Amino acid sequence: MHSEFIERERGAHSKQAIEALNYESKLFSAADGIEVTTPMMQESIEKRISGTNGKVTVIPNYVNTELFAPSSSVKDIDILFIGRLNPQKNLQTLLKALQGLKLKIAIIGKGPLEDELKSQAQGLELDIEWPGNIPNPDLPNWLNRSKIFVLPSHYEGHPKTLIEAMATGLPVIGGDAPGIREIISHLKTGWLCPTDTGGIREAVEELMASEALRQHLSNNARGFAIDKYSLGTIAEQELNLLDKLMR
């Protein structure tokens, strides 16, 4: 929830966190139904806000699995990250983990840490392309040019970029953190790793060293995304919820 993100950034007793929780309490208490994207969010709402038990339904984010699909593009990027350049994403640690590996890296996104991260990358002598923000319809091209997608965040809600990467058939590395561990099954649909330098580096080295492992994770990730997050699957769940509320 928004209040939880603020708590992580400013503390649970900050004015902003308290105001956000009060607003959410009024909003959710007045709702006939509450839709969230993960069981973790459902548990949090039911625990933190009275009167919400039985009102919360989990329906994940959907992904356009026809747009985000594998292609025969040349894989000229080794490591790809897509997201906001802020402390939550743990990018300083990612850059340290990649030092000395001689990989071609692309970091897509903007944010308050952009200048700091570029300076750090220069000091670590990393080969990084920084294209800034990319329109969503153009992301499949970047994903298909990449060998591995990495999301090393300290926490997430329900990260759509991760699911888009899986739908495109990328082997994915994700930090073993809330919001990510609910999506990736280790060594089945991706690689879960500790969010420290050593854990991220080991994951990258293992996957870069084994094309067979990358292909295994790629196939499983694509199938998982189609099965769980395609538009038809999610639309059916949405219609069922609306039908229930109208009755």
Secondary structure as the mmCIF struct_conf table of DSSP 4:
data_model
#
loop_
_struct_conf.conf_type_id
_struct_conf.id
_struct_conf.beg_label_comp_id
_struct_conf.beg_label_asym_id
_struct_conf.beg_label_seq_id
_struct_conf.end_label_comp_id
_struct_conf.end_label_asym_id
_struct_conf.end_label_seq_id
HELX_RH_AL_P HELX_RH_AL_P1 HIS A 2 ARG A 10
TURN_TY1_P TURN_TY1_P1 ALA A 12 HIS A 13
BEND BEND1 SER A 14 SER A 14
HELX_RH_AL_P HELX_RH_AL_P2 LYS A 15 ALA A 30
BEND BEND2 ASP A 32 ASP A 32
STRN STRN1 ILE A 34 VAL A 36
BEND BEND3 THR A 37 THR A 38
HELX_RH_AL_P HELX_RH_AL_P3 PRO A 39 ARG A 48
BEND BEND4 ILE A 49 ILE A 49
TURN_TY1_P TURN_TY1_P2 SER A 50 GLY A 51
TURN_TY1_P TURN_TY1_P3 ASN A 53 LYS A 55
STRN STRN2 VAL A 56 VAL A 58
HELX_LH_PP_P HELX_LH_PP_P1 PRO A 60 TYR A 62
STRN STRN3 VAL A 63 VAL A 63
TURN_TY1_P TURN_TY1_P4 THR A 65 LEU A 67
BEND BEND5 PHE A 68 PHE A 68
STRN STRN4 ILE A 77 ILE A 82
BEND BEND6 GLY A 83 GLY A 83
BEND BEND7 ASN A 86 ASN A 86
HELX_RH_3T_P HELX_RH_3T_P1 PRO A 87 LYS A 89
HELX_RH_AL_P HELX_RH_AL_P4 LEU A 91 LEU A 98
TURN_TY1_P TURN_TY1_P5 GLN A 99 GLY A 100
BEND BEND8 LEU A 101 LEU A 101
STRN STRN5 LYS A 104 ILE A 108
TURN_TY1_P TURN_TY1_P6 PRO A 112 LEU A 113
HELX_RH_AL_P HELX_RH_AL_P5 GLU A 114 GLY A 123
TURN_TY1_P TURN_TY1_P7 LEU A 124 GLU A 125
STRN STRN6 ASP A 127 GLY A 132
HELX_RH_3T_P HELX_RH_3T_P2 ASN A 136 ASP A 138
HELX_RH_AL_P HELX_RH_AL_P6 LEU A 139 ASN A 144
TURN_TY1_P TURN_TY1_P8 ARG A 145 ARG A 145
STRN STRN7 SER A 146 LEU A 151
BEND BEND9 HIS A 154 HIS A 154
BEND BEND10 GLY A 157 HIS A 158
HELX_RH_AL_P HELX_RH_AL_P7 LYS A 160 ALA A 167
TURN_TY1_P TURN_TY1_P9 THR A 168 GLY A 169
STRN STRN8 VAL A 172 GLY A 175
BEND BEND11 ASP A 176 ALA A 177
TURN_TY1_P TURN_TY1_P10 PRO A 178 ILE A 183
HELX_LH_PP_P HELX_LH_PP_P2 ILE A 184 SER A 185
STRN STRN9 HIS A 186 HIS A 186
TURN_TY1_P TURN_TY1_P11 LEU A 187 THR A 189
STRN STRN10 GLY A 190 GLY A 190
STRN STRN11 TRP A 191 CYS A 193
BEND BEND12 THR A 195 ASP A 196
HELX_RH_AL_P HELX_RH_AL_P8 THR A 197 ALA A 209
HELX_RH_AL_P HELX_RH_AL_P9 GLU A 211 TYR A 229
STRN STRN12 SER A 230 SER A 230
HELX_RH_AL_P HELX_RH_AL_P10 LEU A 231 MET A 246
#
